[in-house]
Amino acid sequence: MANGHGHHGAANLTPEQQKQMIEQELRLFEHMKNIKYKIAVMSGKGGVGKSTVAANLAEAFQKKGLLTGILDADIHGPNIPKMLGVEGKDVMIEHGEMIPVMSKNGIKVMSMGFLIDSQDTPIIWRGPQKSGSIKQFMADTAWGDLDVLIIDNPPGTGDEPLTVLQALPNVDAVIMVTTPNSLSQEDVLKCVGMVKMLNIEDIGLIENMSYYVCPHCGEKTNIFGESQGENFANDMGVVYLGNLPLNEQVPESANKDSTMVNAYADSEITQKFSEIIDNIKLAFLDDD
């Protein structure tokens, strides 16, 4: 399915700028053409665990035997390198192309975090600078052959997620991450509206922090209110992919520079991610 993206404002560019823009789009297409499936992960607001979900989805796809990459397009909070244990690694440049860093489990990782001086350096850019950087970053990364590329989008409906979705040729699915909190759902509703405006119809929903299981007594508690993920997805006309518990293993796994799927292979949350992957394959990916 094609999503509409064109040369926005191209008429105002000089011939040289137009040429550079076309060359950039060609490089992007060239680097994306050997990727079978492209899945963008989004949220209406920050703090819902979007990057945690994206990193664990990548790990779960890889565990199911699919060659997986993850593109961390979040300029202000590039957390993926730490979650996959590759923080501080250097990106190799070959023939003007950036070569993704490989995680210990074989996931190809590319992040804005690799390109800033240190994790403490804040990036203070205006919209056009951010959009330009993201486009260049996407166009110049040489992924090679991949079955699945997960794109961890910045939260919200602003310049950055819009740039990513418009630049990506043929997104196979957009996965929204929400919590049972009504504010989170309101923001997701706006996000879904934006994605549909870009003519992307394959949208799924994951409800994160859906419930909490006491590690001592096993009692299940709805800390953020009753789980509404399935009804919410049905109301929006998107695919409900499943829910995930709130879990003390989340911060523990991040401190181990690992994902939950990797650090806690036999846990309930890992089983949930495995089921979500099966639902994604069933709903959006043509298994041939």
C-alpha positions, -999 to +999 in steps of 0.1 A: +000+000+000+014+034-009+013+063+015+012+097-001+044+117+001+056+143-023+080+171-028+065+194-002+075+230-009+097+218-038+085+247-059+104+271-036+137+253-039+166+262-062+174+237-090+204+225-069+182+219-038+156+201-059+184+179-073+196+171-037+161+163-026+155+139-054+189+122-048+180+119-011+147+102-020+165+078-044+190+069-017+162+063+007+143+041-017+176+022-026+182+015+011+147+004+019+140-018-012+154-050+004+133-046+036+103-069+034+081-052+061+083-018+076+064-012+109+062+022+126+056+023+164+038+055+176+021+070+206+001+101+210+020+111+241+053+103+259+055+081+290+034+052+277+064+028+271+065+032+233+103+027+230+101-003+254+074-018+232+094-011+200+126-027+214+108-058+226+089-062+194+122-061+175+137-087+199+105-109+196+106-108+158+143-117+158+136-146+182+110-159+157+137-162+130+130-129+112+160-108+104+151-076+122+164-040+123+152-010+144+154+026+135+153+050+165+140+082+150+134+099+183+158+129+184+152+140+219+150+107+237+169+081+218+166+052+242+169+022+219+207+018+220+206+014+258+177-011+257+195-032+231+229-030+248+247-010+221+249+024+238+281+043+230+289+022+199+303+040+169+285+040+135+308+029+107+307+050+075+314+032+042+311+049+008+291+077+024+266+053+039+260+046+076+262+010+086+238+000+114+253-012+147+246-049+154+232-060+188+244-092+204+213-110+192+219-099+156+194-070+154+206-041+132+203-008+152+204+027+139+197+056+163+201+094+165+217+086+198+248+073+180+252+106+163+252+130+193+283+137+214+270+122+246+238+110+262+237+142+283+238+165+253+203+180+247+194+186+210+177+220+207+166+223+171+136+239+154+111+219+132+128+222+098+162+212+112+147+181+128+128+171+097+159+176+075+181+156+099+156+127+101+153+125+063+191+125+059+195+100+087+169+077+070+183+081+035+219+074+044+215+042+065+224+011+046+202-017+060+209-045+035+185-073+036+159-074+064+126-092+070+113-065+094+123-029+102+107-014+133+107+024+134+105+039+168+088+072+161+089+103+183+057+108+203+028+130+191+016+143+158+043+169+151+070+174+125+092+144+134+066+116+132+051+132+101+085+134+084+091+097+091+058+085+078+059+107+047+095+097+039+091+060+043+081+042+011+052+018+017+047+014+055+031-020+061+016-011+095+016+015+122+013+003+158-001+026+184+009+022+220-016+034+247-024+029+284-058+025+300-055+062+309-082+083+291-057+111+284-034+087+266-064+075+246-074+110+235-039+115+222-038+082+204-071+091+187-054+122+172-024+101+161-047+076+144-064+105+126-030+117+114-020+083+101-053+078+082-049+113+066-016+099+052-036+071+036-022+044+058-050+021+068-032-008+085-031+003+121-029-018+153-032-010+190-012-023+219-024-014+254+006-012+277+006-011+315-028-027+313-026-044+347-002-052+375+004-086+389+017-087+424+050-108+424+042-120+459+005-131+458-002-131+421-032-107+425-040-087+393-047-050+398-058-024+372-036+005+385-045+029+356-082+019+355-101-009+338-085-023+306-103-008+276-078-016+248-100-039+228-131-017+229-110+014+222-094-003+191-129-014+179-142+021+183-114+035+162-116+008+136-081-004+142-067-039+150-064-048+186-031-066+190-031-073+227-022-059+261+009-059+283+013-059+321+030-032+342+060-050+354+090-043+377+111-062+352+109-032+328+133-009+346+154-039+357+159-051+321+168-015+310+194-014+338+208-046+324+210-030+289+186-056+277+150-061+267+125-080+288+120-105+259+158-112+262+164-109+299+132-128+311+126-154+284+101-174+304+080-145+318+044-137+312+054-105+294+076-123+270+048-147+262+025-116+256+050-102+231+052-135+213+014-135+210+014-098+198+040-107+171+017-135+159-012-111+158+009-085+138+019-112+113-017-124+110-032-089+105-006-071+085+022-092+070+017-116+041+034-147+051+045-164+020 
